[in-house]
Amino acid sequence: MKAVKINEPISAADDEDYPEHVIEGVRESLQQAEDGKLTPYIGIRDMLNQE
């Protein structure tokens, strides 16, 4: 949290500030990370050159 300069922990009450589709997307991403379904970052140029 210090690396990204977040001083306060995010609480469930903060969920009210975001649309439900955003919250659901974050939950899905966290679940994918727990399941080991991560895609490594390969760089923007490599991503644009893929077909």
N, CA, C and O atoms as CSV, one atom per row, in Angstrom:
chain,resi,resn,atom,element,x,y,z
A,1,MET,N,N,0.812,-1.178,0.000
A,1,MET,CA,C,0.000,0.000,0.000
A,1,MET,C,C,0.870,1.262,0.000
A,1,MET,O,O,0.503,2.274,-0.596
A,2,LYS,N,N,1.999,1.195,0.657
A,2,LYS,CA,C,2.867,2.359,0.687
A,2,LYS,C,C,3.439,2.657,-0.693
A,2,LYS,O,O,3.647,3.818,-1.043
A,3,ALA,N,N,3.696,1.607,-1.480
A,3,ALA,CA,C,4.291,1.804,-2.800
A,3,ALA,C,C,3.378,2.607,-3.716
A,3,ALA,O,O,3.860,3.386,-4.538
A,4,VAL,N,N,2.087,2.432,-3.586
A,4,VAL,CA,C,1.144,3.177,-4.422
A,4,VAL,C,C,0.541,4.357,-3.667
A,4,VAL,O,O,-0.425,4.966,-4.126
A,5,LYS,N,N,1.113,4.675,-2.512
A,5,LYS,CA,C,0.744,5.826,-1.703
A,5,LYS,C,C,-0.721,5.813,-1.284
A,5,LYS,O,O,-1.404,6.835,-1.355
A,6,ILE,N,N,-1.201,4.643,-0.844
A,6,ILE,CA,C,-2.547,4.526,-0.289
A,6,ILE,C,C,-2.391,4.499,1.224
A,6,ILE,O,O,-1.784,3.585,1.782
A,7,ASN,N,N,-2.937,5.497,1.871
A,7,ASN,CA,C,-2.762,5.629,3.310
A,7,ASN,C,C,-3.859,4.963,4.118
A,7,ASN,O,O,-3.643,4.599,5.274
A,8,GLU,N,N,-5.026,4.801,3.529
A,8,GLU,CA,C,-6.145,4.230,4.261
A,8,GLU,C,C,-6.517,2.885,3.673
A,8,GLU,O,O,-6.520,2.721,2.453
A,9,PRO,N,N,-6.832,1.918,4.526
A,9,PRO,CA,C,-7.305,0.644,3.981
A,9,PRO,C,C,-8.661,0.838,3.305
A,9,PRO,O,O,-9.458,1.681,3.716
A,10,ILE,N,N,-8.904,0.059,2.280
A,10,ILE,CA,C,-10.175,0.133,1.571
A,10,ILE,C,C,-11.174,-0.728,2.319
A,10,ILE,O,O,-10.909,-1.897,2.598
A,11,SER,N,N,-12.309,-0.160,2.641
A,11,SER,CA,C,-13.310,-0.888,3.402
A,11,SER,C,C,-14.520,-1.193,2.532
A,11,SER,O,O,-14.649,-0.678,1.422
A,12,ALA,N,N,-15.390,-2.026,3.045
A,12,ALA,CA,C,-16.614,-2.379,2.327
A,12,ALA,C,C,-17.469,-1.147,2.079
A,12,ALA,O,O,-18.201,-1.096,1.090
A,13,ALA,N,N,-17.392,-0.157,2.954
A,13,ALA,CA,C,-18.178,1.064,2.773
A,13,ALA,C,C,-17.749,1.814,1.518
A,13,ALA,O,O,-18.555,2.519,0.911
A,14,ASP,N,N,-16.489,1.668,1.128
A,14,ASP,CA,C,-15.999,2.329,-0.072
A,14,ASP,C,C,-16.627,1.748,-1.336
A,14,ASP,O,O,-16.628,2.402,-2.379
A,15,ASP,N,N,-17.158,0.535,-1.257
A,15,ASP,CA,C,-17.798,-0.083,-2.414
A,15,ASP,C,C,-18.942,0.777,-2.939
A,15,ASP,O,O,-19.253,0.733,-4.129
A,16,GLU,N,N,-19.559,1.546,-2.075
A,16,GLU,CA,C,-20.700,2.361,-2.470
A,16,GLU,C,C,-20.298,3.477,-3.428
A,16,GLU,O,O,-21.156,4.044,-4.104
A,17,ASP,N,N,-19.020,3.799,-3.498
A,17,ASP,CA,C,-18.548,4.878,-4.358
A,17,ASP,C,C,-18.350,4.431,-5.801
A,17,ASP,O,O,-18.115,5.269,-6.673
A,18,TYR,N,N,-18.439,3.148,-6.070
A,18,TYR,CA,C,-18.160,2.625,-7.395
A,18,TYR,C,C,-19.371,1.875,-7.937
A,18,TYR,O,O,-20.119,1.264,-7.174
A,19,PRO,N,N,-19.565,1.919,-9.262
A,19,PRO,CA,C,-20.678,1.156,-9.845
A,19,PRO,C,C,-20.473,-0.341,-9.626
A,19,PRO,O,O,-19.338,-0.803,-9.502
A,20,GLU,N,N,-21.546,-1.082,-9.580
A,20,GLU,CA,C,-21.484,-2.519,-9.300
A,20,GLU,C,C,-20.625,-3.256,-10.323
A,20,GLU,O,O,-19.926,-4.202,-9.960
A,21,HIS,N,N,-20.659,-2.843,-11.606
A,21,HIS,CA,C,-19.861,-3.547,-12.606
A,21,HIS,C,C,-18.364,-3.389,-12.352
A,21,HIS,O,O,-17.580,-4.271,-12.703
A,22,VAL,N,N,-17.967,-2.283,-11.750
A,22,VAL,CA,C,-16.556,-2.081,-11.416
A,22,VAL,C,C,-16.169,-3.003,-10.259
A,22,VAL,O,O,-15.127,-3.657,-10.301
A,23,ILE,N,N,-17.007,-3.050,-9.236
A,23,ILE,CA,C,-16.751,-3.916,-8.081
A,23,ILE,C,C,-16.680,-5.369,-8.526
A,23,ILE,O,O,-15.793,-6.107,-8.097
A,24,GLU,N,N,-17.611,-5.786,-9.387
A,24,GLU,CA,C,-17.629,-7.167,-9.872
A,24,GLU,C,C,-16.372,-7.471,-10.686
A,24,GLU,O,O,-15.823,-8.569,-10.588
A,25,GLY,N,N,-15.915,-6.517,-11.482
A,25,GLY,CA,C,-14.691,-6.717,-12.261
A,25,GLY,C,C,-13.466,-6.908,-11.380
A,25,GLY,O,O,-12.601,-7.735,-11.671
A,26,VAL,N,N,-13.403,-6.147,-10.314
A,26,VAL,CA,C,-12.285,-6.280,-9.369
A,26,VAL,C,C,-12.344,-7.641,-8.684
A,26,VAL,O,O,-11.324,-8.316,-8.541
A,27,ARG,N,N,-13.532,-8.037,-8.264
A,27,ARG,CA,C,-13.679,-9.355,-7.613
A,27,ARG,C,C,-13.262,-10.474,-8.566
A,27,ARG,O,O,-12.574,-11.413,-8.166
A,28,GLU,N,N,-13.680,-10.370,-9.826
A,28,GLU,CA,C,-13.326,-11.388,-10.812
A,28,GLU,C,C,-11.814,-11.434,-11.029
A,28,GLU,O,O,-11.228,-12.513,-11.115
A,29,SER,N,N,-11.192,-10.270,-11.115
A,29,SER,CA,C,-9.744,-10.218,-11.305
A,29,SER,C,C,-8.994,-10.817,-10.123
A,29,SER,O,O,-8.015,-11.540,-10.306
A,30,LEU,N,N,-9.451,-10.519,-8.917
A,30,LEU,CA,C,-8.815,-11.082,-7.732
A,30,LEU,C,C,-8.957,-12.601,-7.706
A,30,LEU,O,O,-8.027,-13.305,-7.315
A,31,GLN,N,N,-10.118,-13.108,-8.121
A,31,GLN,CA,C,-10.332,-14.547,-8.152
A,31,GLN,C,C,-9.416,-15.195,-9.193
A,31,GLN,O,O,-8.845,-16.256,-8.941
A,32,GLN,N,N,-9.277,-14.567,-10.352
A,32,GLN,CA,C,-8.387,-15.092,-11.386
A,32,GLN,C,C,-6.948,-15.141,-10.879
A,32,GLN,O,O,-6.221,-16.093,-11.162
A,33,ALA,N,N,-6.540,-14.128,-10.139
A,33,ALA,CA,C,-5.183,-14.108,-9.587
A,33,ALA,C,C,-4.998,-15.243,-8.584
A,33,ALA,O,O,-3.961,-15.906,-8.578
A,34,GLU,N,N,-6.000,-15.467,-7.737
A,34,GLU,CA,C,-5.919,-16.564,-6.767
A,34,GLU,C,C,-5.855,-17.920,-7.466
A,34,GLU,O,O,-5.207,-18.846,-6.977
A,35,ASP,N,N,-6.530,-18.033,-8.613
A,35,ASP,CA,C,-6.554,-19.287,-9.364
A,35,ASP,C,C,-5.313,-19.468,-10.236
A,35,ASP,O,O,-5.158,-20.496,-10.895
A,36,GLY,N,N,-4.429,-18.468,-10.240
A,36,GLY,CA,C,-3.208,-18.558,-11.039
A,36,GLY,C,C,-3.426,-18.285,-12.515
A,36,GLY,O,O,-2.582,-18.642,-13.337
A,37,LYS,N,N,-4.519,-17.672,-12.862
A,37,LYS,CA,C,-4.835,-17.373,-14.259
A,37,LYS,C,C,-4.367,-15.958,-14.600
A,37,LYS,O,O,-5.175,-15.082,-14.910
A,38,LEU,N,N,-3.071,-15.751,-14.538
A,38,LEU,CA,C,-2.487,-14.445,-14.801
A,38,LEU,C,C,-1.828,-14.418,-16.176
A,38,LEU,O,O,-1.276,-15.419,-16.633
A,39,THR,N,N,-1.893,-13.276,-16.820
A,39,THR,CA,C,-1.226,-13.081,-18.103
A,39,THR,C,C,-0.070,-12.121,-17.867
A,39,THR,O,O,-0.287,-11.005,-17.396
A,40,PRO,N,N,1.145,-12.530,-18.183
A,40,PRO,CA,C,2.281,-11.643,-17.935
A,40,PRO,C,C,2.241,-10.420,-18.855
A,40,PRO,O,O,1.810,-10.513,-20.004
A,41,TYR,N,N,2.682,-9.306,-18.354
A,41,TYR,CA,C,2.800,-8.088,-19.157
A,41,TYR,C,C,4.002,-8.247,-20.067
A,41,TYR,O,O,5.113,-8.493,-19.599
A,42,ILE,N,N,3.783,-8.109,-21.361
A,42,ILE,CA,C,4.869,-8.322,-22.323
A,42,ILE,C,C,5.303,-7.036,-23.007
A,42,ILE,O,O,6.235,-7.053,-23.811
A,43,GLY,N,N,4.662,-5.946,-22.713
A,43,GLY,CA,C,5.008,-4.666,-23.305
A,43,GLY,C,C,3.991,-4.267,-24.360
A,43,GLY,O,O,3.455,-5.113,-25.075
A,44,ILE,N,N,3.736,-2.990,-24.446
A,44,ILE,CA,C,2.707,-2.501,-25.346
A,44,ILE,C,C,3.042,-2.774,-26.814
A,44,ILE,O,O,2.150,-3.095,-27.600
A,45,ARG,N,N,4.297,-2.652,-27.183
A,45,ARG,CA,C,4.667,-2.903,-28.585
A,45,ARG,C,C,4.406,-4.350,-28.968
A,45,ARG,O,O,3.905,-4.624,-30.059
A,46,ASP,N,N,4.744,-5.281,-28.077
A,46,ASP,CA,C,4.490,-6.691,-28.363
A,46,ASP,C,C,2.991,-6.976,-28.452
A,46,ASP,O,O,2.554,-7.768,-29.286
A,47,MET,N,N,2.221,-6.337,-27.603
A,47,MET,CA,C,0.766,-6.546,-27.638
A,47,MET,C,C,0.167,-6.014,-28.940
A,47,MET,O,O,-0.733,-6.636,-29.506
A,48,LEU,N,N,0.652,-4.885,-29.414
A,48,LEU,CA,C,0.116,-4.302,-30.642
A,48,LEU,C,C,0.540,-5.086,-31.885
A,48,LEU,O,O,-0.159,-5.050,-32.898
A,49,ASN,N,N,1.655,-5.784,-31.829
A,49,ASN,CA,C,2.148,-6.527,-32.977
A,49,ASN,C,C,1.608,-7.941,-33.053
A,49,ASN,O,O,1.867,-8.640,-34.033
A,50,GLN,N,N,0.869,-8.383,-32.054
A,50,GLN,CA,C,0.303,-9.727,-32.072
A,50,GLN,C,C,-0.867,-9.774,-33.038
A,50,GLN,O,O,-1.611,-8.804,-33.181
A,51,GLU,N,N,-1.018,-10.898,-33.689
A,51,GLU,CA,C,-2.157,-11.056,-34.613
A,51,GLU,C,C,-3.049,-12.161,-34.149
A,51,GLU,O,O,-4.059,-12.450,-34.790
